[in-house]
Amino acid sequence: MEDIKMSAMKAQYAKLKPELDAAFTAVMESGAFGGGPQVGSFAKALTQYVSVQHAIPCATGADAYRLAFAALDLPNGAEIVMPAFMDNTAVDAALDCGLIPVFADVLPDAYTLDPASVKEVLTRNSRALMPVHVFGQCAPMEELTALATQHHLQLIEDASHALGTVYTDSDQKNAKAGSMGHVSITSFFPSKPLAGSGEGAAVLTNDPVLARKMKDLLETTLPVGMDALQAAMLEVKLKHLEEFNEGRQVIAKYYNSAFAATDLVKAPERAAYSSHIYQQYAITVAPEIRDGLQAYLREQHIPSEVYYPQPLHLQQRDKASRFVPNRLPVAAHLAKSILSLPMHALLSEEKLAYICQHVIDYVQQKAS
Ligand SMILES: *Cc1c(COP(=O)(O)O)cnc(C)c1O
């Protein structure tokens, strides 16, 4: 059996090589430097894919947050509520922009922002709410949108893990991730579903005024935007995004049925209101055995990752005076019990069987 890989960037490249080579050659031959028409062309393709009016590509995820925060005119000292269970890009960007990140807990099964916890952390200074569609599944947008409306909060959607995920509301109306916020951001970092070759991101909105503002801000306040080669690559990959997302859903089905055989492994649960593109396939096990499981898998040449090893509210303890204190037990528990398994369309049945067998063997042996 060949090596098991966590993701399949290289194989994805091999598959798309002819299309990518043609796109890169076209950029070089056009003599476009910096942005060029490719960025506009990718932006248009992205608006069509997400069904949103405006998309503005930019150089980094941090830039995308900065554009969103600045365009929404969030005042200095305004509080922005975000999930405690994610990476810290948004925290740093918010602090840079003079905002106060306030962390809310996540749902124990879906790992996305918990509306009940959001309610508890809202204050007079809350101005924005940021749901994150973590691991490829939408947050409960209907409840979160209602809270945002009721409390006059700007809704900033983070669709970095969920490009292609579909949210279904209680009227059975569908919306793509990235089309539901006042402003949405999405990243094209290599670890995301639409993966560029390095940094890259976009802001999305249906509001023409916000779109104009973000375009102006991009030109006047940021040193660089997205470059033409990156845009050309992303436009090619966007055409194959559905196929890659569907490929992971097949793998998730295999994992789900294998882990249904034991209650010692909890498979990620899909909420009824969202599709799941499994950007990560994250199981949970008893916290006492998680690190042991990861070490055991490593010995069997099975890679795995812990996203996220520490919830944001505990990482930011040193700045505690700036944060609304709370415990957020679900995020704290997840950080100790979660483990992401290899996830990409090229995992053969042989490899999947090998992974699942070793996971199950280990947890059963520890339980006996
Ligand atoms: C990756 C990611 C970002 C953006 O990060 P960059 O690496 O700067 O592109 C933002 N939010 C979430 C949830 C992410 O996973």
The ligand as a MOL file (V3000), in Angstrom:
LIG
                    3D

  0  0  0     0  0            999 V3000
M  V30 BEGIN CTAB
M  V30 COUNTS 15 15 0 0 0
M  V30 BEGIN ATOM
M  V30 1 C -7.9520 29.6070 6.8350 0
M  V30 2 C -9.0030 30.3720 7.5140 0
M  V30 3 C -9.0830 31.7670 7.4030 0
M  V30 4 C -8.1560 32.5990 6.6050 0
M  V30 5 O -6.8480 32.3480 6.8320 0
M  V30 6 P -5.6810 32.6280 5.7940 0
M  V30 7 O -4.7790 31.4640 6.0630 0
M  V30 8 O -5.1030 33.9150 6.2250 0
M  V30 9 O -6.2170 32.6430 4.4280 0
M  V30 10 C -10.1220 32.3630 8.0370 0
M  V30 11 N -11.0400 31.7160 8.7430 0
M  V30 12 C -10.9900 30.3740 8.8560 0
M  V30 13 C -12.0620 29.6840 9.6420 0
M  V30 14 C -9.9760 29.6680 8.2650 0
M  V30 15 O -9.9410 28.3320 8.4080 0
M  V30 END ATOM
M  V30 BEGIN BOND
M  V30 1 1 1 2
M  V30 2 1 2 3
M  V30 3 2 2 14
M  V30 4 1 3 4
M  V30 5 2 3 10
M  V30 6 1 4 5
M  V30 7 1 5 6
M  V30 8 2 6 7
M  V30 9 1 6 8
M  V30 10 1 6 9
M  V30 11 1 10 11
M  V30 12 2 11 12
M  V30 13 1 12 13
M  V30 14 1 12 14
M  V30 15 1 14 15
M  V30 END BOND
M  V30 END CTAB
M  END
